[in-house]
Amino acid sequence: MKDKNRETEFALALDYDGKSAPRLTAKGRGEVARQIIEIAEEFGVPLHQDPELSALLAQIPLGDEIPETLYRAIAEVIAFAYILTGKFPTGYGKSGSPSD
């Protein structure tokens, strides 16, 4: 993500195993941000731009789970990523509702 005021790119990565809270696994500016984005693209990880959410997540120590106050926002990002990749959480069908 570009910060137009400083023209510095910032990126971060989350890991979500579907069992515990998402965890911040990478964050950085400049060259580190470009590497995070390059690796994500190489592995087909969807990218999402949200400067406000990124600013909040940037305050979390690397390796920590995201705070409960951000669960809803992160759930929307994860849902976005699932839709883009055609994946569905365990126990859910393509309709997005629980499977029987």
C-alpha distance (Angstrom), angle and dihedral (degrees) to the residues before:
residue distance angle dihedral
M1 . . .
K2 3.75 . .
D3 3.78 121.9 .
K4 3.80 99.7 -150.3
N5 3.81 92.3 -161.1
R6 3.79 93.6 60.4
E7 3.80 99.2 17.1
T8 3.78 88.1 -130.9
E9 3.76 121.2 139.4
F10 3.82 117.5 -134.2
A11 3.80 127.4 -170.6
L12 3.76 137.8 172.2
A13 3.79 137.5 -178.3
L14 3.77 132.8 -145.1
D15 3.78 129.9 -159.3
Y16 3.78 119.3 -150.3
D17 3.80 121.6 -179.1
G18 3.81 95.5 -179.2
K19 3.80 92.1 -115.7
S20 3.79 107.4 69.0
A21 3.80 134.0 25.4
P22 3.81 117.0 -66.7
R23 3.80 113.2 -91.8
L24 3.81 129.2 -143.9
T25 3.81 104.4 -118.8
A26 3.81 103.5 169.3
K27 3.78 139.6 11.7
G28 3.75 136.1 164.8
R29 3.79 151.4 133.1
G30 3.76 133.7 -118.8
E31 3.79 113.7 -6.1
V32 3.81 93.2 5.3
A33 3.81 89.7 53.5
R34 3.79 90.8 49.8
Q35 3.81 89.9 51.3
I36 3.82 92.0 49.9
I37 3.81 90.1 51.3
E38 3.81 92.6 44.9
I39 3.81 92.1 51.7
A40 3.81 91.4 47.1
E41 3.79 91.1 51.4
E42 3.82 91.6 46.0
F43 3.81 90.9 55.5
G44 3.81 95.8 40.2
V45 3.80 94.8 -111.3
P46 3.81 109.9 160.5
L47 3.80 115.2 -116.3
H48 3.79 122.8 -140.3
Q49 3.80 126.7 -170.4
D50 3.79 119.2 -148.8
P51 3.82 112.9 144.0
E52 3.81 94.5 -170.7
L53 3.80 94.1 50.4
S54 3.80 90.4 43.4
A55 3.80 90.6 53.8
L56 3.80 90.0 53.7
L57 3.79 93.5 45.9
A58 3.81 91.3 47.9
Q59 3.80 88.4 66.9
I60 3.81 91.9 61.1
P61 3.80 115.7 95.0
L62 3.79 113.5 -110.5
G63 3.79 110.8 -93.5
D64 3.82 95.2 23.0
E65 3.78 124.7 122.1
I66 3.78 115.1 -109.9
P67 3.81 113.5 -98.5
E68 3.77 119.3 -100.9
T69 3.80 90.4 -114.1
L70 3.82 89.0 68.8
Y71 3.82 97.7 46.1
R72 3.79 95.6 102.5
A73 3.81 94.4 48.9
I74 3.80 91.8 46.7
A75 3.81 91.6 45.7
E76 3.81 88.1 58.2
V77 3.82 90.7 51.0
I78 3.81 91.6 48.3
A79 3.82 90.8 48.3
F80 3.82 88.5 50.6
A81 3.82 90.1 52.1
Y82 3.81 92.4 47.3
I83 3.80 91.9 51.3
L84 3.80 93.0 48.4
T85 3.79 92.8 50.4
G86 3.81 96.0 40.5
K87 3.80 92.0 -120.4
F88 3.77 126.7 135.6
P89 3.80 131.4 -160.0
T90 3.79 116.4 -98.7
G91 3.78 109.6 -81.1
Y92 3.81 95.3 24.0
G93 3.78 127.2 104.9
K94 3.78 128.8 -146.2
S95 3.80 90.1 -86.6
G96 3.80 88.3 66.4
S97 3.78 92.8 -118.2
P98 3.79 127.3 111.1
S99 3.80 113.4 -79.5
D100 3.79 121.1 -125.1
